[in-house]
Amino acid sequence: MARGWKCATCLAINAVAAVTCEHCGTAKPARRSVELPAAPGRCSYDGAQLDPATWFCLQGNGYPLGCLCPFVCPLCRQRLEWSGACFGCHGSATPADRQTWTFPGARYETHDDHGQPLGDGQHWRKVLEANRAALPPDDNRRRTRTLIASLSNQLVTRIEL
């Protein structure tokens, strides 16, 4: 499937980063933001009033669990994941090249790396800034194998007890 934007004049598919149509020269259409559904009036966890534009809960100091991530990718305007990932363009002007992938958004978590809740554990809180590089495929595979081995060892130890 082709990635990029479609020219309204000649219907050609252009690269995500192109500012004019590569075939006819028509300017790229203005970006549109993703509209959020109407925000619930109050946070379902602490009852605090939510910001109607962003769903941010001031009392919980984060975004309540269960709500959609309100942020969009600066390149393709697709909705971001809470991890900061964009599944539209992978944070890259050349999404076919895995080496150029990034996390264009900030990373939000409810718990830290040791499983302890951040705050009350019911709100998404920012833990890392945006524009982090994705791991190269070989590093990703190596780290996944290490994680699987570690989890396997823990499982075997629990079974033996």
C-alpha positions in Angstrom: 0.0 0.0 0.0 1.4 3.4 -1.0 2.2 5.8 1.9 1.9 9.6 1.4 -0.7 12.1 0.4 -3.1 12.1 -2.6 -3.1 15.2 -4.9 -6.6 16.6 -5.3 -5.8 17.8 -8.8 -4.2 14.8 -10.6 -4.8 12.1 -7.9 -1.1 11.1 -7.8 0.3 9.6 -4.6 3.2 11.7 -3.3 5.8 11.1 -0.6 4.9 12.1 2.9 7.5 14.8 3.0 6.7 16.3 -0.4 5.2 19.8 -0.1 4.0 20.0 -3.7 2.7 17.3 -6.0 5.6 15.6 -7.7 3.5 15.3 -10.9 1.6 18.5 -11.3 3.0 20.9 -8.7 -0.2 21.4 -6.7 0.5 22.4 -3.1 0.0 19.8 -0.4 -3.3 20.3 1.4 -3.3 21.8 4.8 -3.0 19.3 7.7 -6.1 18.6 9.6 -6.1 17.6 13.2 -7.8 14.5 14.6 -11.0 15.3 16.3 -11.5 13.7 19.7 -15.0 12.5 20.7 -16.7 14.6 23.3 -14.8 14.4 26.6 -16.6 12.9 29.6 -17.3 15.6 32.1 -15.4 14.0 34.9 -12.6 11.5 35.5 -14.0 8.0 36.1 -11.2 7.4 38.7 -11.1 10.4 40.9 -14.2 12.4 39.8 -12.2 15.5 38.9 -13.2 17.8 36.0 -11.4 16.9 32.8 -10.1 19.6 30.4 -12.7 19.4 27.6 -10.1 20.0 24.8 -7.5 17.4 25.9 -9.2 15.2 28.6 -6.3 16.0 31.0 -7.2 15.3 34.6 -5.6 17.9 36.9 -6.2 16.0 40.1 -4.7 12.8 38.7 -2.0 14.7 36.9 -2.4 12.8 33.7 -4.9 11.3 31.2 -7.3 8.8 32.6 -7.0 5.1 31.5 -9.4 4.2 28.8 -9.3 7.5 26.9 -7.7 7.8 23.5 -4.3 9.4 23.1 -5.1 13.0 22.1 -1.8 13.6 20.2 -1.2 13.2 16.4 1.9 12.6 14.4 3.6 15.8 13.2 4.3 14.2 9.8 1.2 12.3 8.8 -1.4 13.5 11.3 -2.4 10.0 12.3 -3.3 9.4 16.0 -0.3 8.5 18.1 -0.2 5.6 20.5 0.5 6.2 24.2 4.0 4.9 23.6 4.6 7.8 21.2 4.5 5.4 18.1 2.9 6.4 14.9 1.6 3.4 12.9 0.9 5.6 9.9 4.4 6.7 8.9 6.5 5.3 11.8 7.8 8.9 12.4 9.7 8.9 9.2 9.5 10.7 5.8 10.7 7.4 4.3 8.6 4.8 6.2 9.8 2.0 3.9 13.4 2.4 5.4 13.2 0.8 8.9 16.5 2.5 9.9 14.8 5.9 9.8 11.8 5.1 12.1 11.3 7.2 15.2 8.8 7.7 18.0 7.4 11.1 17.0 5.4 11.5 20.2 6.2 11.5 23.9 5.9 8.2 25.8 3.2 8.0 28.5 3.0 5.2 31.1 0.8 4.3 34.1 3.5 2.2 35.8 7.3 2.4 36.0 9.7 -0.3 34.7 9.4 -2.2 38.1 5.6 -2.3 38.0 5.1 0.4 40.6 2.3 2.8 39.8 3.1 6.3 38.6 0.9 8.4 40.9 -2.3 6.5 41.4 -1.6 4.2 38.4 -4.9 5.1 36.8 -3.6 8.0 34.7 -1.2 8.2 31.7 1.8 10.3 32.7 4.7 11.5 30.4 7.9 9.6 31.0 10.0 10.3 27.9 10.1 13.1 25.4 9.2 12.9 21.7 11.5 12.1 18.7 13.3 9.1 20.0 14.9 6.8 17.5 13.5 3.3 17.1 15.9 0.4 17.7 17.5 -1.1 14.6 15.9 -4.5 13.8 19.0 -6.5 14.9 19.1 -4.7 18.4 15.3 -5.3 18.7 15.7 -9.0 18.0 18.6 -9.4 20.4 16.8 -7.6 23.2 13.6 -9.7 22.6 15.7 -12.9 22.9 17.2 -11.7 26.2 13.8 -10.8 27.5 12.3 -14.2 26.5 15.3 -16.1 28.1 14.8 -14.1 31.3 11.1 -14.7 31.5 11.7 -18.4 30.8 14.2 -18.7 33.6 11.7 -17.0 36.0 8.9 -19.4 35.0 11.2 -22.5 35.4 12.2 -21.3 38.9 8.6 -20.8 39.9 7.6 -24.3 38.6 10.4 -26.0 40.5 9.4 -24.3 43.8 
